[in-house]
Amino acid sequence: MISSDRFSLSMRLFHWGMAALVLSMLAAGLLMVTSLQPWQLTLLTIHKAFGVVAILLVTARLINRLRHKLPALPHDLADWQKTVAKVSHWLLYFLLFAMPVSGYLMQYFAGRPIDIFGLLRLPAALQVDIHLYALFRELHSLLALALIGMIALHVGAAMHHHFVRKDDVLKSML
């Protein structure tokens, strides 16, 4: 394992690249469910393709994460806060996996294959199952809300470290 007082360059690139991707995917998802405009189908097609990209990136990110030692949290941080930090990070990883999986299963059971930028097509079920489609659609929505909440918690914690505690936690990811 590689150790440092800041995150490795690869970890920082994965973090900020995925932050941009996830925020844009959440914004696109919210736009799609509130509109029936003609552009919605195009956005949906792009959203699904980038969902496949997201699961590939989060897999690569997790592998990268396991190869690197994280910078230590401030020594004066309470044990419960260290535990919350670790649990919330692993919950973020879980949500980053669960979102595209639930999205794919939603499309799968709706009988809709996923076209990935015209390069590859993920299959759909041969027989539509409206009940499983509805289940995964609801799950995808609930996971999106959970992810939004976890991102808000994550950003809030980073701001707390930077502006209130005035430690180097945020700087270690910049």
C-alpha positions as CSV (number, residue, x, y, z in Angstrom):
1,M,0.0,0.0,0.0
2,I,1.1,3.5,-0.8
3,S,0.8,6.1,2.1
4,S,0.7,9.9,2.1
5,D,-0.7,12.9,4.0
6,R,-2.9,13.5,1.0
7,F,-4.8,11.3,-1.4
8,S,-3.0,9.9,-4.4
9,L,-3.4,11.6,-7.8
10,S,-5.4,8.7,-9.1
11,M,-7.7,8.8,-6.1
12,R,-8.2,12.6,-6.5
13,L,-8.9,12.2,-10.2
14,F,-11.4,9.4,-9.6
15,H,-13.1,11.5,-6.8
16,W,-13.5,14.7,-8.8
17,G,-14.3,13.0,-12.1
18,M,-17.0,10.8,-10.5
19,A,-18.3,13.8,-8.5
20,A,-18.9,15.6,-11.8
21,L,-20.4,12.5,-13.4
22,V,-22.7,11.6,-10.5
23,L,-23.9,15.2,-10.0
24,S,-24.7,15.4,-13.7
25,M,-26.5,12.0,-13.7
26,L,-28.6,13.1,-10.7
27,A,-29.5,16.4,-12.4
28,A,-30.4,14.5,-15.6
29,G,-32.5,12.0,-13.6
30,L,-34.4,14.8,-11.9
31,L,-34.9,16.6,-15.2
32,M,-36.2,13.5,-16.8
33,V,-38.8,12.7,-14.2
34,T,-40.2,16.3,-14.2
35,S,-40.5,16.7,-18.0
36,L,-42.2,15.2,-21.0
37,Q,-40.3,17.4,-23.5
38,P,-39.0,15.9,-26.8
39,W,-35.4,16.0,-25.5
40,Q,-36.3,13.7,-22.7
41,L,-35.7,10.5,-24.7
42,T,-32.3,11.7,-25.9
43,L,-31.3,12.6,-22.3
44,L,-32.6,9.2,-21.1
45,T,-30.4,7.4,-23.7
46,I,-27.4,9.4,-22.6
47,H,-28.2,8.9,-18.9
48,K,-28.4,5.1,-19.4
49,A,-25.1,4.9,-21.3
50,F,-23.3,7.0,-18.7
51,G,-24.8,4.8,-16.0
52,V,-22.8,1.9,-17.5
53,V,-19.7,4.2,-17.5
54,A,-20.4,5.0,-13.9
55,I,-20.4,1.4,-12.7
56,L,-17.2,0.7,-14.6
57,L,-15.6,3.8,-13.0
58,V,-16.8,3.0,-9.5
59,T,-15.4,-0.5,-9.9
60,A,-12.0,0.9,-11.0
61,R,-12.2,3.5,-8.3
62,L,-12.8,0.8,-5.6
63,I,-9.9,-1.3,-6.9
64,N,-7.7,1.9,-6.8
65,R,-9.0,2.7,-3.3
66,L,-8.0,-0.7,-2.0
67,R,-4.5,-0.3,-3.4
68,H,-3.8,3.0,-1.5
69,K,-3.7,3.9,2.2
70,L,-5.9,6.8,3.1
71,P,-4.5,9.8,4.8
72,A,-5.1,9.7,8.5
73,L,-8.0,11.6,9.9
74,P,-7.1,14.3,12.4
75,H,-5.8,12.6,15.6
76,D,-8.1,14.8,17.8
77,L,-11.3,13.7,15.9
78,A,-13.6,11.8,18.2
79,D,-13.8,8.0,17.7
80,W,-17.5,8.2,16.8
81,Q,-16.8,10.8,14.1
82,K,-14.0,8.6,12.6
83,T,-16.5,5.7,12.6
84,V,-19.2,7.8,10.9
85,A,-16.6,9.0,8.3
86,K,-15.7,5.4,7.4
87,V,-19.2,4.1,7.4
88,S,-20.4,7.0,5.3
89,H,-17.7,6.5,2.7
90,W,-18.5,2.8,2.3
91,L,-22.2,3.8,2.1
92,L,-21.3,6.2,-0.7
93,Y,-19.5,3.3,-2.5
94,F,-22.6,1.1,-2.0
95,L,-24.9,3.8,-3.5
96,L,-22.5,4.4,-6.4
97,F,-22.8,0.7,-7.2
98,A,-26.5,0.3,-6.4
99,M,-27.7,3.2,-8.5
100,P,-26.6,1.9,-11.9
101,V,-27.5,-1.7,-11.1
102,S,-31.0,-0.7,-10.1
103,G,-31.2,1.5,-13.2
104,Y,-30.1,-1.4,-15.4
105,L,-32.6,-3.8,-13.8
106,M,-35.4,-1.3,-14.2
107,Q,-34.7,-1.1,-17.9
108,Y,-34.1,-4.8,-18.2
109,F,-37.5,-5.8,-16.8
110,A,-39.1,-3.0,-18.9
111,G,-37.8,-4.9,-21.9
112,R,-35.5,-2.0,-22.9
113,P,-32.0,-2.8,-23.9
114,I,-29.3,-0.2,-23.1
115,D,-27.3,1.2,-26.0
116,I,-23.9,2.3,-24.9
117,F,-22.9,5.1,-27.3
118,G,-23.6,2.8,-30.3
119,L,-20.7,0.6,-29.3
120,L,-22.4,-2.1,-27.2
121,R,-25.9,-3.0,-26.2
122,L,-26.8,-4.5,-22.9
123,P,-29.7,-7.0,-23.2
124,A,-33.2,-6.6,-21.9
125,A,-35.6,-9.3,-20.6
126,L,-37.4,-11.2,-23.3
127,Q,-40.6,-10.9,-21.4
128,V,-41.6,-7.6,-19.7
129,D,-42.2,-7.9,-16.0
130,I,-44.1,-4.7,-15.0
131,H,-44.0,-5.6,-11.3
132,L,-40.2,-5.9,-11.2
133,Y,-39.8,-2.9,-13.4
134,A,-41.9,-0.9,-10.9
135,L,-39.9,-2.3,-8.0
136,F,-36.6,-1.3,-9.5
137,R,-37.9,2.1,-10.7
138,E,-39.0,2.9,-7.1
139,L,-35.7,1.5,-5.7
140,H,-33.7,3.7,-8.2
141,S,-35.6,6.7,-7.1
142,L,-35.1,6.0,-3.4
143,L,-31.4,5.3,-4.0
144,A,-31.1,8.6,-5.8
145,L,-32.6,10.4,-2.8
146,A,-30.2,8.5,-0.4
147,L,-27.3,9.4,-2.7
148,I,-28.3,13.1,-2.7
149,G,-28.5,13.0,1.1
150,M,-25.1,11.3,1.4
151,I,-23.5,13.8,-0.9
152,A,-24.9,16.6,1.1
153,L,-23.5,15.0,4.3
154,H,-20.1,14.4,2.6
155,V,-19.9,18.0,1.4
156,G,-21.1,19.3,4.7
157,A,-18.4,17.3,6.5
158,A,-15.7,18.6,4.1
159,M,-16.9,22.2,4.7
160,H,-16.9,21.6,8.5
161,H,-13.3,20.3,8.4
162,H,-12.2,23.2,6.2
163,F,-14.1,26.2,7.8
164,V,-14.8,25.1,11.4
165,R,-12.0,22.7,12.3
166,K,-9.6,24.4,9.9
167,D,-7.7,21.1,9.4
168,D,-6.3,19.6,6.2
169,V,-9.0,17.0,5.5
170,L,-10.4,18.9,2.5
171,K,-6.9,20.0,1.3
172,S,-5.9,16.3,1.2
173,M,-8.4,15.8,-1.7
174,L,-7.6,19.0,-3.6
